[in-house]
Amino acid sequence: MFEDLSERQISLINAIIKEYLATSEPVGSNVIVKKYSLRCSPATVRNEMARLLEDGYLDMLHTSSGRVPTPQAYRLFLNEIMEEHDIPVLQEVAIKQRLWPSRFELSRLLRQSTIALADYSQLLAVATTDDGHVIFSGAVNLLDHPEFWDISVAKSALYVFDNYELLEKWVTKTPKTDDVWVLLGDDLNHENLTNCSFVYSSYNVGPNRGYIGVFGPSRMDYSRVIPGVRYTKRLVEELGS
């Protein structure tokens, strides 16, 4: 699917996603030309944006607004463009120090891991156990993002994390092809959560199995969040064994 895109179109999608992540505002052609080195005119950018709109990579919230990326654009970004950022050593140490005192008790370890991951990501962090328990921290962080100022979106998100069965449907339907997985938009199968994402991984501690991850707007910093989820999952496995 992505092979049909030109190098310029891929660069344009990358620029729009970066701008939208930073501002949460629909992105116009003039902003892209001024801030990003695409070496083309605003008219050319508008034409390319129109094509990307037709092809499902961009959406338009209002007739007079700029464009926003769709889940299809985020998948392209995740699969072809994004470069992960290393977690700063001081933050790695801080996360490990928070988890270390709980290393002998898995339930406490998971609780501390969600607190640490919520602090790191500034999103909602969640962990599950194989006996159907859901632990989450950082729900208040969601209110820092305009996507959750709509009360129906916020209520739907919290409802999922209060219901193990719904969360389990999310994590069990994903093909396990990597160590960290991302559910985007329609993957969440909920009309109020189409602008949300869930980034998660599985953990194994002895006979215990579960998932740990981060939930927030699709407009999240995946290059930072994905390494954070991976590192926290590895700490849970290391300290819990």
Residue frames as a rotation matrix with the C-alpha (Angstrom) as fourth column:
MET 1
0.566 0.824 0.000 0.00
0.824 -0.566 0.000 0.00
0.000 0.000 -1.000 0.00
PHE 2
0.593 -0.376 -0.712 2.77
0.127 -0.830 0.543 2.45
-0.795 -0.412 -0.444 0.94
GLU 3
-0.316 -0.803 0.506 4.76
0.652 0.204 0.731 1.66
-0.690 0.561 0.458 -2.20
ASP 4
0.210 0.503 0.839 2.42
0.957 -0.281 -0.072 3.91
0.199 0.818 -0.540 -4.25
LEU 5
0.893 0.130 -0.431 3.57
0.288 -0.900 0.326 7.02
-0.346 -0.416 -0.841 -2.40
SER 6
0.531 -0.740 0.412 6.28
0.262 -0.319 -0.911 9.30
0.806 0.592 0.024 -3.74
GLU 7
-0.331 -0.749 -0.573 9.23
0.866 0.000 -0.501 10.38
0.375 -0.662 0.649 -1.63
ARG 8
-0.826 0.059 0.561 7.72
-0.121 -0.990 -0.074 13.87
0.551 -0.129 0.825 -1.46
GLN 9
0.209 0.976 0.054 4.38
-0.379 0.030 0.925 12.53
0.901 -0.214 0.376 -0.26
ILE 10
0.383 -0.157 -0.910 6.09
0.716 0.672 0.186 10.50
0.583 -0.723 0.370 2.47
SER 11
-0.720 -0.689 -0.080 8.05
0.615 -0.580 -0.535 13.59
0.322 -0.435 0.841 3.53
LEU 12
-0.519 0.617 0.591 4.82
-0.401 -0.787 0.469 15.58
0.755 0.007 0.656 3.57
ILE 13
0.528 0.703 -0.476 3.05
0.075 0.519 0.851 13.00
0.846 -0.485 0.221 5.76
ASN 14
-0.054 -0.658 -0.751 6.03
0.916 0.267 -0.300 13.02
0.398 -0.704 0.588 8.12
ALA 15
-0.882 -0.306 0.359 5.94
0.204 -0.934 -0.294 16.82
0.425 -0.186 0.886 8.36
ILE 16
-0.102 0.933 0.344 2.17
-0.446 -0.352 0.823 16.93
0.889 -0.070 0.452 8.95
ILE 17
0.537 0.270 -0.799 2.40
0.472 0.689 0.550 14.32
0.699 -0.673 0.243 11.70
LYS 18
-0.439 -0.784 -0.439 5.26
0.845 -0.194 -0.499 16.16
0.306 -0.590 0.747 13.42
GLU 19
-0.823 0.167 0.542 3.37
-0.166 -0.985 0.052 19.45
0.543 -0.047 0.839 13.29
TYR 20
0.193 0.981 -0.020 0.12
-0.338 0.086 0.937 17.89
0.921 -0.174 0.348 14.48
LEU 21
0.239 -0.210 -0.948 1.89
0.773 0.632 0.055 16.12
0.588 -0.746 0.313 17.35
ALA 22
-0.726 -0.667 -0.168 3.35
0.643 -0.573 -0.509 19.43
0.243 -0.477 0.844 18.43
THR 23
-0.937 0.290 0.197 0.27
-0.295 -0.956 0.003 21.65
0.189 -0.055 0.980 18.13
SER 24
-0.631 0.746 0.212 -2.88
0.515 0.608 -0.604 19.46
-0.580 -0.272 -0.768 18.07
GLU 25
0.074 0.630 -0.773 -4.15
-0.353 -0.709 -0.611 21.88
-0.933 0.318 0.170 15.40
PRO 26
0.728 0.213 0.651 -5.06
0.504 0.476 -0.720 20.98
-0.464 0.853 0.239 11.78
VAL 27
-0.194 -0.960 -0.204 -2.06
0.345 -0.261 0.902 21.62
-0.919 0.104 0.381 9.55
GLY 28
0.839 0.483 -0.250 -2.13
-0.005 -0.452 -0.892 23.99
-0.544 0.750 -0.377 6.57
SER 29
0.678 -0.563 0.472 0.16
0.712 0.346 -0.611 24.14
0.181 0.750 0.636 3.54
ASN 30
0.604 -0.458 0.652 1.71
-0.205 -0.880 -0.428 27.51
0.770 0.125 -0.626 4.43
VAL 31
0.686 -0.335 0.647 2.87
-0.681 0.019 0.732 26.24
-0.257 -0.942 -0.215 7.83
ILE 32
0.763 -0.384 0.521 4.43
0.379 0.917 0.122 23.17
-0.524 0.105 0.845 6.22
VAL 33
0.628 -0.530 0.570 6.35
0.555 -0.210 -0.805 25.22
0.546 0.822 0.162 3.65
LYS 34
0.590 -0.373 0.716 7.61
-0.503 -0.863 -0.035 27.70
0.631 -0.339 -0.697 6.26
LYS 35
0.513 -0.305 0.803 8.70
-0.813 0.129 0.568 25.19
-0.277 -0.943 -0.182 8.91
TYR 36
0.400 -0.322 0.858 9.77
0.093 0.946 0.312 22.12
-0.912 -0.045 0.408 6.94
SER 37
-0.316 -0.668 -0.673 12.28
-0.651 -0.364 0.667 21.82
-0.690 0.649 -0.320 4.10
LEU 38
0.242 0.499 0.832 10.11
0.279 0.785 -0.552 20.23
-0.929 0.366 0.050 1.42
ARG 39
-0.722 -0.645 -0.251 11.52
0.002 -0.365 0.931 22.35
-0.692 0.672 0.264 -1.43
CYS 40
-0.597 0.581 0.553 8.17
0.738 0.129 0.662 22.99
0.313 0.804 -0.506 -3.07
SER 41
-0.809 0.305 0.503 5.57
-0.269 -0.952 0.146 25.75
0.523 -0.017 0.852 -3.18
PRO 42
-0.683 0.642 0.347 2.43
-0.404 0.063 -0.912 26.01
-0.608 -0.764 0.217 -1.05
ALA 43
0.175 0.771 -0.613 0.39
-0.973 0.040 -0.227 25.27
-0.151 0.636 0.757 -4.19
THR 44
-0.238 -0.345 -0.908 2.29
-0.536 0.826 -0.173 22.02
0.810 0.446 -0.382 -4.76
VAL 45
-0.990 -0.110 0.088 1.84
-0.129 0.456 -0.881 21.09
0.056 -0.883 -0.466 -1.11
ARG 46
-0.305 0.950 0.074 -1.91
-0.729 -0.182 -0.660 21.78
-0.613 -0.255 0.747 -1.36
ASN 47
0.214 0.354 -0.910 -2.14
-0.907 0.418 -0.050 19.54
0.363 0.836 0.411 -4.43
GLU 48
-0.588 -0.510 -0.628 -0.25
-0.237 0.851 -0.470 16.74
0.774 -0.127 -0.620 -2.69
MET 49
-0.901 0.311 0.304 -2.40
-0.296 0.072 -0.952 17.13
-0.318 -0.948 0.027 0.42
ALA 50
0.037 0.950 -0.309 -5.51
-0.959 -0.053 -0.278 16.81
-0.280 0.307 0.909 -1.75
ARG 51
0.023 -0.099 -0.995 -4.18
-0.601 0.794 -0.093 13.54
0.799 0.600 -0.041 -3.16
LEU 52
-0.878 -0.418 -0.231 -3.33
-0.057 0.572 -0.818 12.24
0.474 -0.705 -0.527 0.29
LEU 53
-0.547 0.786 0.288 -6.84
-0.692 -0.231 -0.684 13.18
-0.471 -0.574 0.670 1.43
GLU 54
0.297 0.656 -0.694 -8.32
-0.934 0.350 -0.068 11.12
0.198 0.668 0.717 -1.41
ASP 55
-0.085 -0.451 -0.888 -6.02
-0.312 0.859 -0.407 8.20
0.946 0.243 -0.214 -0.60
GLY 56
0.723 0.567 -0.395 -7.02
0.165 0.413 0.896 8.12
0.671 -0.712 0.206 3.07
TYR 57
-0.169 -0.873 -0.457 -3.81
0.821 0.131 -0.556 9.43
0.546 -0.469 0.695 4.66
LEU 58
-0.993 -0.115 0.027 -5.26
0.086 -0.864 -0.497 12.78
0.080 -0.491 0.868 5.69
ASP 59
-0.098 0.989 -0.112 -8.59
0.988 0.110 0.112 13.99
0.123 -0.100 -0.987 6.99
MET 60
-0.763 -0.029 0.646 -10.23
0.082 -0.995 0.052 17.41
0.642 0.093 0.761 7.09
LEU 61
-0.725 0.464 -0.509 -12.18
0.644 0.197 -0.739 18.25
-0.243 -0.864 -0.442 10.26
HIS 62
0.253 0.777 -0.576 -13.88
0.289 -0.629 -0.722 21.33
-0.923 0.016 -0.384 8.77
THR 63
0.723 0.111 0.682 -14.19
0.685 0.017 -0.728 22.69
-0.093 0.994 -0.064 5.25
SER 64
0.841 -0.379 0.386 -11.94
-0.195 -0.878 -0.438 25.66
0.505 0.293 -0.812 5.99
SER 65
0.740 -0.556 0.379 -9.41
-0.425 0.050 0.904 23.88
-0.521 -0.830 -0.200 8.20
GLY 66
-0.189 -0.872 -0.452 -6.07
-0.981 0.190 0.045 22.30
0.046 0.452 -0.891 7.50
ARG 67
0.375 0.263 -0.889 -5.46
-0.416 0.905 0.092 18.56
0.828 0.335 0.449 7.45
VAL 68
0.204 -0.308 0.929 -4.92
-0.923 0.256 0.287 15.99
-0.326 -0.916 -0.232 10.16
PRO 69
-0.697 -0.518 -0.496 -3.30
-0.657 0.738 0.154 12.54
0.286 0.434 -0.854 9.82
THR 70
0.517 0.848 -0.116 -5.48
-0.769 0.520 0.373 9.42
0.376 -0.104 0.921 9.79
PRO 71
0.576 -0.289 0.764 -4.65
-0.393 0.722 0.569 6.03
-0.717 -0.628 0.303 11.34
GLN 72
0.871 -0.258 0.419 -3.41
0.488 0.555 -0.673 5.03
-0.059 0.791 0.609 7.89
ALA 73
0.589 -0.678 0.441 -0.88
-0.246 -0.669 -0.701 7.88
0.770 0.304 -0.561 8.01
TYR 74
0.424 -0.423 0.801 0.21
-0.895 -0.058 0.443 6.92
-0.141 -0.904 -0.403 11.53
ARG 75
0.791 -0.135 0.596 0.75
0.085 0.990 0.111 3.31
-0.605 -0.037 0.795 10.39
LEU 76
0.760 -0.556 0.336 2.97
0.368 -0.058 -0.928 4.56
0.536 0.829 0.161 7.59
PHE 77
0.449 -0.582 0.678 4.85
-0.686 -0.711 -0.156 6.69
0.573 -0.395 -0.718 10.09
LEU 78
0.541 -0.189 0.819 5.30
-0.684 0.468 0.560 3.78
-0.489 -0.863 0.124 12.51
ASN 79
0.774 -0.140 0.617 6.32
0.289 0.946 -0.149 1.25
-0.563 0.294 0.773 9.85
GLU 80
0.554 -0.479 0.681 8.44
0.798 0.071 -0.599 3.33
0.238 0.875 0.421 7.49
ILE 81
0.413 -0.305 0.858 9.47
0.104 -0.920 -0.377 6.69
0.905 0.245 -0.348 8.94
MET 82
0.884 0.090 0.459 9.77
-0.385 -0.416 0.824 6.81
0.266 -0.905 -0.333 12.72
GLU 83
-0.131 -0.925 -0.358 13.12
0.074 0.350 -0.934 6.58
0.989 -0.149 0.022 14.47
GLU 84
0.713 0.422 -0.560 12.90
0.532 0.196 0.824 5.60
0.458 -0.885 -0.085 18.12
HIS 85
0.282 -0.582 0.763 14.54
-0.543 -0.752 -0.373 7.81
0.791 -0.309 -0.528 20.74
ASP 86
-0.347 -0.475 -0.809 16.73
0.457 0.668 -0.588 6.31
0.819 -0.573 -0.015 23.43
ILE 87
0.814 0.558 -0.158 15.46
0.375 -0.298 0.878 6.79
0.443 -0.774 -0.452 26.97
PRO 88
0.246 -0.750 0.614 17.84
-0.565 -0.625 -0.538 9.17
0.788 -0.214 -0.578 28.79
VAL 89
-0.393 -0.511 -0.764 19.99
0.245 0.743 -0.623 7.29
0.886 -0.432 -0.166 31.28
LEU 90
-0.945 0.040 0.324 18.72
-0.309 -0.430 -0.848 9.38
0.106 -0.902 0.419 34.20
GLN 91
-0.037 0.999 0.032 15.15
-0.994 -0.040 0.097 8.43
0.098 -0.028 0.995 33.35
GLU 92
0.170 0.007 -0.985 16.08
-0.209 0.978 -0.029 4.76
0.963 0.211 0.168 33.03
VAL 93
-0.780 -0.541 -0.315 17.63
0.214 0.242 -0.946 4.93
0.588 -0.805 -0.073 36.50
ALA 94
-0.729 0.554 0.401 14.61
-0.683 -0.560 -0.468 6.77
-0.035 -0.616 0.787 37.93
ILE 95
0.265 0.852 -0.452 12.18
-0.821 0.445 0.358 4.15
0.506 0.277 0.817 36.58
LYS 96
-0.013 -0.334 -0.942 14.28
0.120 0.935 -0.333 1.27
0.993 -0.117 0.028 37.90
GLN 97
-0.931 -0.349 0.108 14.63
-0.035 -0.211 -0.977 2.91
0.364 -0.913 0.184 41.30
ARG 98
-0.320 0.895 0.311 10.85
-0.945 -0.326 -0.035 3.27
0.070 -0.305 0.950 41.53
LEU 99
0.495 0.564 -0.661 10.31
-0.594 0.775 0.217 -0.41
0.634 0.285 0.719 40.69
TRP 100
-0.370 -0.828 -0.421 13.19
-0.301 0.535 -0.789 -1.89
0.879 -0.166 -0.448 42.69
PRO 101
-0.761 0.036 0.648 11.57
-0.646 0.057 -0.762 -1.94
-0.064 -0.998 -0.020 46.19
SER 102
0.219 0.952 0.212 8.60
-0.853 0.292 -0.431 -3.89
-0.473 -0.086 0.877 44.79
ARG 103
-0.292 -0.444 -0.847 10.64
-0.900 0.428 0.087 -6.61
0.324 0.788 -0.524 43.09
PHE 104
-0.986 -0.152 0.066 9.47
-0.166 0.906 -0.390 -9.43
-0.001 -0.396 -0.918 45.37
GLU 105
-0.366 0.925 0.100 5.73
0.349 0.236 -0.907 -8.86
-0.863 -0.297 -0.409 44.91
LEU 106
-0.716 -0.018 0.698 4.32
0.698 0.016 0.716 -8.85
-0.024 1.000 0.001 41.37
SER 107
0.339 0.926 0.168 1.12
0.920 -0.363 0.146 -6.91
0.196 0.105 -0.975 42.14
ARG 108
0.604 -0.205 -0.770 3.12
0.298 -0.838 0.457 -4.08
-0.739 -0.505 -0.445 43.73
LEU 109
-0.510 -0.854 0.107 5.68
0.366 -0.102 0.925 -4.25
-0.779 0.511 0.364 40.93
LEU 110
-0.391 0.448 0.804 2.97
0.896 -0.013 0.444 -3.82
0.209 0.894 -0.396 38.30
ARG 111
0.688 0.656 -0.312 1.41
0.718 -0.678 0.157 -0.96
-0.109 -0.332 -0.937 40.26
GLN 112
0.274 -0.678 -0.682 4.73
0.131 -0.676 0.725 0.87
-0.953 -0.288 -0.096 40.46
SER 113
-0.643 -0.524 0.558 5.43
0.588 0.130 0.799 0.15
-0.491 0.842 0.225 36.80
THR 114
0.121 0.744 0.657 2.20
0.948 -0.284 0.146 1.85
0.296 0.605 -0.740 35.72
ILE 115
0.792 0.100 -0.602 2.98
0.386 -0.847 0.367 4.86
-0.473 -0.523 -0.709 37.92
ALA 116
-0.154 -0.955 -0.252 6.48
0.176 -0.278 0.945 5.12
-0.972 0.101 0.210 36.45
LEU 117
-0.614 -0.059 0.787 5.26
0.768 0.189 0.612 4.65
-0.185 0.980 -0.071 32.88
ALA 118
0.513 0.837 0.189 2.48
0.851 -0.525 0.015 7.22
0.111 0.153 -0.982 33.32
ASP 119
0.589 -0.384 -0.711 5.00
0.161 -0.806 0.569 9.74
-0.792 -0.450 -0.413 34.68
TYR 120
-0.475 -0.861 0.180 7.39
0.308 0.029 0.951 9.04
-0.824 0.507 0.251 31.81
SER 121
-0.626 0.255 0.737 4.80
0.777 0.125 0.617 9.19
0.066 0.959 -0.277 29.01
GLN 122
-0.859 0.427 -0.284 2.41
-0.252 -0.833 -0.492 11.71
-0.446 -0.351 0.823 30.58
LEU 123
-0.359 0.774 -0.521 -0.39
-0.632 0.208 0.746 9.44
0.686 0.597 0.415 29.40
LEU 124
0.511 0.556 0.655 -2.49
-0.847 0.453 0.277 6.69
-0.143 -0.696 0.703 30.98
ALA 125
-0.539 -0.718 -0.440 -0.47
-0.724 0.662 -0.193 3.55
0.431 0.215 -0.877 31.74
VAL 126
0.514 0.802 0.305 -2.05
-0.858 0.483 0.176 0.16
-0.006 -0.352 0.936 32.31
ALA 127
-0.746 -0.637 -0.195 -1.05
-0.631 0.770 -0.098 -3.37
0.212 0.050 -0.976 33.28
THR 128
0.458 0.884 -0.096 -3.13
-0.811 0.460 0.361 -6.56
0.363 -0.088 0.928 33.33
THR 129
-0.564 -0.542 0.622 -2.71
-0.717 0.696 -0.044 -9.89
-0.409 -0.471 -0.781 35.07
ASP 130
-0.784 0.223 -0.579 -3.80
-0.312 0.665 0.679 -13.30
0.536 0.713 -0.452 33.82
ASP 131
-0.683 0.623 -0.382 -6.40
0.727 0.528 -0.439 -13.54
-0.072 -0.577 -0.813 36.59
GLY 132
0.029 0.810 0.586 -8.30
0.865 -0.314 0.391 -10.60
0.501 0.496 -0.710 35.14
HIS 133
0.383 0.037 -0.923 -6.99
0.706 -0.656 0.267 -7.73
-0.595 -0.754 -0.278 37.19
VAL 134
0.329 -0.258 0.909 -6.45
0.693 -0.588 -0.418 -4.29
0.642 0.767 -0.014 35.57
ILE 135
0.208 -0.368 -0.906 -4.12
0.763 -0.519 0.386 -1.74
-0.612 -0.771 0.173 37.15
PHE 136
0.194 -0.209 0.959 -3.86
0.815 -0.510 -0.276 1.75
0.546 0.835 0.071 35.69
SER 137
0.031 -0.294 -0.955 -2.30
0.720 -0.656 0.226 5.08
-0.693 -0.695 0.191 36.58
GLY 138
-0.815 -0.510 -0.275 -2.21
0.252 -0.740 0.624 8.54
-0.521 0.439 0.732 35.07
ALA 139
-0.090 0.856 0.509 -5.85
0.992 0.123 -0.032 8.87
-0.090 0.502 -0.860 34.00
VAL 140
0.552 0.294 -0.780 -5.64
0.386 -0.920 -0.074 12.57
-0.739 -0.260 -0.621 34.84
ASN 141
-0.513 -0.829 -0.222 -2.90
0.108 -0.319 0.942 12.93
-0.852 0.459 0.253 32.18
LEU 142
-0.411 0.406 0.817 -5.50
0.904 0.297 0.307 12.37
-0.118 0.864 -0.489 29.47
LEU 143
0.610 0.749 -0.258 -7.10
0.727 -0.659 -0.193 15.70
-0.315 -0.070 -0.946 30.32
ASP 144
-0.064 -0.714 -0.698 -3.95
0.017 -0.700 0.714 17.47
-0.998 0.034 0.057 29.12
HIS 145
-0.923 -0.277 0.266 -4.92
0.225 0.169 0.960 16.46
-0.311 0.946 -0.094 25.57
PRO 146
-0.614 0.714 -0.337 -7.78
-0.742 -0.667 -0.061 18.15
-0.269 0.213 0.939 23.67
GLU 147
-0.604 0.375 -0.703 -9.00
-0.309 0.703 0.641 14.79
0.734 0.605 -0.309 22.36
PHE 148
-0.529 0.343 -0.776 -10.26
0.709 0.681 -0.182 13.97
0.466 -0.647 -0.604 25.88
TRP 149
-0.961 0.264 -0.083 -11.98
-0.182 -0.829 -0.529 17.28
-0.209 -0.493 0.845 26.57
ASP 150
-0.217 0.898 -0.383 -15.02
-0.696 0.132 0.706 15.67
0.684 0.420 0.596 24.97
ILE 151
-0.214 0.132 0.968 -16.65
-0.929 0.277 -0.243 13.98
-0.300 -0.952 0.063 27.97
SER 152
0.825 0.564 0.016 -17.92
-0.526 0.780 -0.339 11.07
-0.204 0.271 0.941 25.85
VAL 153
0.446 -0.757 -0.478 -14.35
-0.266 0.398 -0.878 10.25
0.855 0.519 -0.024 24.78
ALA 154
-0.472 -0.642 0.604 -13.00
-0.745 -0.076 -0.663 10.48
0.471 -0.763 -0.442 28.32
LYS 155
0.140 0.620 0.772 -15.82
-0.887 0.424 -0.180 8.32
-0.439 -0.660 0.609 29.71
SER 156
0.898 0.199 -0.393 -15.36
-0.391 0.772 -0.501 5.69
0.204 0.603 0.771 27.01
ALA 157
0.031 -0.973 -0.227 -11.63
-0.401 0.196 -0.895 5.48
0.915 0.119 -0.384 27.70
LEU 158
-0.560 -0.248 0.791 -12.09
-0.822 0.043 -0.568 5.07
0.107 -0.968 -0.228 31.45
TYR 159
0.503 0.815 0.289 -14.87
-0.815 0.558 -0.157 2.54
-0.289 -0.156 0.945 30.92
VAL 160
0.631 -0.339 -0.698 -12.51
-0.315 0.710 -0.630 0.29
0.709 0.617 0.342 28.94
PHE 161
-0.390 -0.919 -0.059 -9.87
-0.277 0.178 -0.944 0.35
0.878 -0.351 -0.324 31.66
ASP 162
-0.377 0.366 0.851 -12.47
-0.902 0.063 -0.427 -0.50
-0.210 -0.928 0.307 34.28
ASN 163
0.686 0.692 0.224 -13.45
-0.579 0.706 -0.409 -3.61
-0.441 0.150 0.885 32.29
TYR 164
-0.253 -0.880 0.402 -10.90
-0.438 0.475 0.763 -6.37
-0.862 0.017 -0.506 31.84
GLU 165
0.110 0.356 0.928 -12.97
0.554 0.753 -0.354 -8.15
-0.825 0.553 -0.114 29.20
LEU 166
0.966 0.255 -0.044 -12.99
0.122 -0.599 -0.791 -5.14
-0.228 0.759 -0.610 26.87
LEU 167
0.400 -0.897 -0.188 -9.27
-0.835 -0.441 0.330 -4.58
-0.379 0.025 -0.925 27.31
GLU 168
-0.214 -0.456 0.864 -8.61
-0.124 0.890 0.439 -8.27
-0.969 -0.013 -0.247 26.73
LYS 169
0.649 0.504 0.570 -10.44
0.514 0.260 -0.817 -8.06
-0.560 0.823 -0.090 23.39
TRP 170
0.851 -0.399 -0.341 -8.01
-0.512 -0.772 -0.377 -5.36
-0.113 0.495 -0.861 22.31
VAL 171
0.050 -0.988 0.145 -4.82
-0.907 0.016 0.422 -7.19
-0.419 -0.153 -0.895 23.21
THR 172
-0.162 -0.115 0.980 -5.78
-0.042 0.993 0.109 -10.67
-0.986 -0.024 -0.166 22.04
LYS 173
0.755 0.534 0.382 -6.83
0.333 0.190 -0.924 -9.72
-0.566 0.824 -0.034 18.52
THR 174
0.651 -0.574 -0.497 -3.49
-0.714 -0.686 -0.143 -8.17
-0.259 0.448 -0.856 17.54
PRO 175
0.854 -0.448 -0.265 -1.09
0.222 0.774 -0.594 -10.31
0.471 0.448 0.760 15.47
LYS 176
0.815 -0.578 -0.037 1.99
-0.112 -0.220 0.969 -10.68
-0.568 -0.786 -0.244 17.67
THR 177
0.785 -0.507 0.355 4.74
0.531 0.257 -0.808 -9.83
0.319 0.822 0.471 15.19
ASP 178
-0.050 -0.796 0.603 6.90
-0.012 -0.603 -0.798 -7.54
0.999 -0.047 0.021 17.34
ASP 179
-0.583 -0.226 -0.780 7.74
0.721 0.298 -0.625 -6.87
0.374 -0.927 -0.011 20.97
VAL 180
-0.652 0.462 -0.601 5.61
0.123 -0.717 -0.686 -3.70
-0.748 -0.521 0.411 21.15
TRP 181
-0.525 0.573 0.629 2.29
0.841 0.237 0.486 -3.33
0.130 0.784 -0.607 19.34
VAL 182
-0.902 0.232 -0.363 0.17
-0.148 -0.958 -0.246 -0.31
-0.405 -0.168 0.899 18.48
LEU 183
-0.258 0.899 0.354 -3.62
0.947 0.308 -0.091 -0.23
-0.191 0.311 -0.931 18.11
LEU 184
-0.953 -0.127 -0.277 -4.83
0.058 -0.968 0.246 2.79
-0.299 0.218 0.929 16.16
GLY 185
-0.644 0.694 -0.322 -8.28
-0.765 -0.588 0.263 4.26
-0.006 0.416 0.910 15.58
ASP 186
0.279 0.857 -0.434 -10.59
-0.861 0.423 0.283 1.59
0.427 0.295 0.855 14.21
ASP 187
-0.429 -0.498 -0.754 -8.41
-0.085 0.853 -0.515 -1.13
0.900 -0.157 -0.408 15.79
LEU 188
-0.975 0.021 0.220 -9.99
-0.221 -0.094 -0.971 -0.11
0.000 -0.995 0.097 19.10
ASN 189
-0.628 0.764 -0.147 -13.47
0.492 0.536 0.687 -0.90
0.603 0.359 -0.712 17.76
HIS 190
-0.081 0.608 -0.790 -15.16
0.896 -0.302 -0.325 2.00
-0.436 -0.734 -0.521 19.57
GLU 191
0.356 0.301 0.885 -16.71
0.813 -0.567 -0.134 5.01
0.461 0.767 -0.446 17.84
ASN 192
0.997 0.059 0.053 -15.63
0.024 -0.861 0.508 7.42
0.075 -0.505 -0.860 20.59
LEU 193
0.501 -0.863 0.060 -11.98
-0.032 0.050 0.998 6.29
-0.865 -0.502 -0.003 20.49
THR 194
0.819 -0.139 0.557 -11.16
0.572 0.284 -0.769 6.70
-0.051 0.949 0.312 16.80
ASN 195
0.622 -0.628 0.467 -8.59
-0.246 -0.723 -0.646 9.40
0.743 0.287 -0.604 17.64
CYS 196
0.587 -0.377 0.717 -6.89
-0.754 0.068 0.653 7.28
-0.295 -0.924 -0.244 20.30
SER 197
0.235 -0.583 -0.778 -4.08
-0.470 0.633 -0.616 4.73
0.851 0.510 -0.125 20.40
PHE 198
0.854 -0.049 0.518 -2.95
-0.446 0.444 0.777 1.94
-0.268 -0.895 0.357 22.67
VAL 199
0.199 -0.888 -0.414 0.75
-0.637 0.204 -0.744 0.99
0.745 0.412 -0.525 22.75
TYR 200
0.611 0.146 0.778 1.48
-0.753 0.409 0.515 -2.21
-0.243 -0.901 0.360 24.66
SER 201
-0.296 -0.703 -0.646 3.62
-0.688 0.627 -0.367 -5.29
0.663 0.336 -0.669 25.16
SER 202
0.785 0.503 -0.362 3.23
-0.147 0.718 0.680 -8.64
0.602 -0.481 0.637 26.89
TYR 203
-0.146 -0.835 0.531 5.24
-0.933 -0.063 -0.355 -9.71
0.330 -0.547 -0.770 29.93
ASN 204
0.577 0.208 -0.790 6.09
-0.002 0.967 0.253 -13.12
0.817 -0.144 0.559 31.36
VAL 205
-0.228 -0.596 0.770 7.10
-0.886 -0.201 -0.418 -13.51
0.404 -0.777 -0.482 35.01
GLY 206
-0.835 -0.074 0.546 7.33
-0.329 0.863 -0.385 -17.18
-0.442 -0.501 -0.744 35.92
PRO 207
-0.641 0.659 0.394 3.84
0.742 0.664 0.094 -18.61
-0.200 0.352 -0.914 35.45
ASN 208
0.105 0.704 -0.703 2.31
0.439 -0.667 -0.602 -15.12
-0.893 -0.245 -0.379 35.33
ARG 209
-0.590 -0.188 0.785 1.32
0.806 -0.193 0.559 -13.49
0.046 0.963 0.266 32.07
GLY 210
0.344 0.756 -0.557 -0.13
0.650 -0.619 -0.439 -10.13
-0.677 -0.211 -0.705 31.23
TYR 211
0.177 -0.208 0.962 0.19
0.848 -0.465 -0.256 -6.90
0.500 0.861 0.094 29.29
ILE 212
0.064 -0.177 -0.982 1.60
0.647 -0.742 0.176 -3.49
-0.760 -0.647 0.067 30.04
GLY 213
-0.299 -0.140 0.944 1.14
0.921 -0.299 0.248 -0.37
0.248 0.944 0.219 27.95
VAL 214
-0.760 -0.008 -0.650 0.12
0.206 -0.951 -0.229 3.23
-0.617 -0.308 0.724 27.42
PHE 215
-0.038 0.823 0.567 -3.15
0.999 0.047 -0.002 4.72
-0.029 0.566 -0.824 26.19
GLY 216
-0.322 -0.029 -0.946 -3.69
0.240 -0.969 -0.052 8.23
-0.916 -0.243 0.319 24.85
PRO 217
0.581 0.533 -0.615 -4.43
-0.410 -0.462 -0.787 10.26
-0.703 0.709 -0.050 21.74
SER 218
0.766 -0.317 0.558 -3.27
0.627 0.561 -0.541 8.99
-0.141 0.765 0.629 18.36
ARG 219
0.615 -0.525 0.588 -1.30
-0.051 -0.771 -0.635 12.22
0.787 0.361 -0.501 18.41
MET 220
0.916 -0.382 0.123 1.29
-0.102 0.074 0.992 10.84
-0.388 -0.921 0.029 20.84
ASP 221
0.297 -0.902 -0.313 5.09
-0.955 -0.276 -0.110 10.80
0.013 0.331 -0.943 20.61
TYR 222
0.979 0.185 -0.085 5.52
-0.190 0.980 -0.057 7.19
0.072 0.071 0.995 19.49
SER 223
0.354 -0.922 -0.156 9.29
-0.018 0.160 -0.987 7.55
0.935 0.352 0.040 19.10
ARG 224
-0.529 -0.481 0.699 9.46
-0.668 -0.271 -0.693 8.12
0.523 -0.834 -0.178 22.86
VAL 225
0.239 0.747 0.621 6.48
-0.962 0.269 0.046 6.08
-0.133 -0.608 0.783 24.08
ILE 226
0.804 0.109 -0.584 7.39
-0.320 0.908 -0.271 2.79
0.501 0.405 0.765 22.37
PRO 227
-0.213 -0.926 -0.313 10.88
-0.015 0.323 -0.946 2.58
0.977 -0.197 -0.082 23.95
GLY 228
-0.519 0.066 0.852 9.34
-0.813 -0.347 -0.467 3.49
0.265 -0.935 0.234 27.30
VAL 229
0.606 0.779 0.159 6.85
-0.795 0.596 0.112 0.63
-0.007 -0.194 0.981 27.12
ARG 230
0.591 -0.444 -0.673 9.58
-0.061 0.808 -0.586 -1.79
0.804 0.388 0.450 26.01
TYR 231
-0.470 -0.856 0.215 11.95
-0.265 -0.096 -0.960 -0.76
0.842 -0.508 -0.181 28.82
THR 232
-0.253 0.449 0.857 9.28
-0.967 -0.125 -0.220 -0.96
0.009 -0.885 0.466 31.53
LYS 233
0.794 0.545 -0.269 8.16
-0.566 0.825 0.001 -4.40
0.222 0.151 0.963 30.34
ARG 234
0.241 -0.792 -0.560 11.75
0.045 0.586 -0.809 -5.65
0.969 0.170 0.177 30.46
LEU 235
-0.616 -0.430 0.660 12.16
-0.580 -0.319 -0.749 -4.30
0.532 -0.845 -0.053 34.00
VAL 236
0.302 0.805 0.511 9.00
-0.952 0.281 0.120 -6.08
-0.047 -0.523 0.851 35.12
GLU 237
0.847 0.002 -0.532 10.35
-0.169 0.950 -0.264 -9.35
0.504 0.314 0.804 33.72
GLU 238
-0.110 -0.988 -0.110 13.81
-0.008 0.112 -0.994 -8.79
0.994 -0.109 -0.021 35.16
LEU 239
-0.669 -0.179 0.722 12.74
-0.637 -0.363 -0.680 -7.71
0.384 -0.914 0.129 38.65
GLY 240
0.252 0.892 0.376 9.76
-0.968 0.232 0.100 -10.01
0.002 -0.389 0.921 38.93
SER 241
0.496 -0.090 -0.863 11.62
-0.309 0.911 -0.273 -13.22
0.811 0.403 0.424 38.12
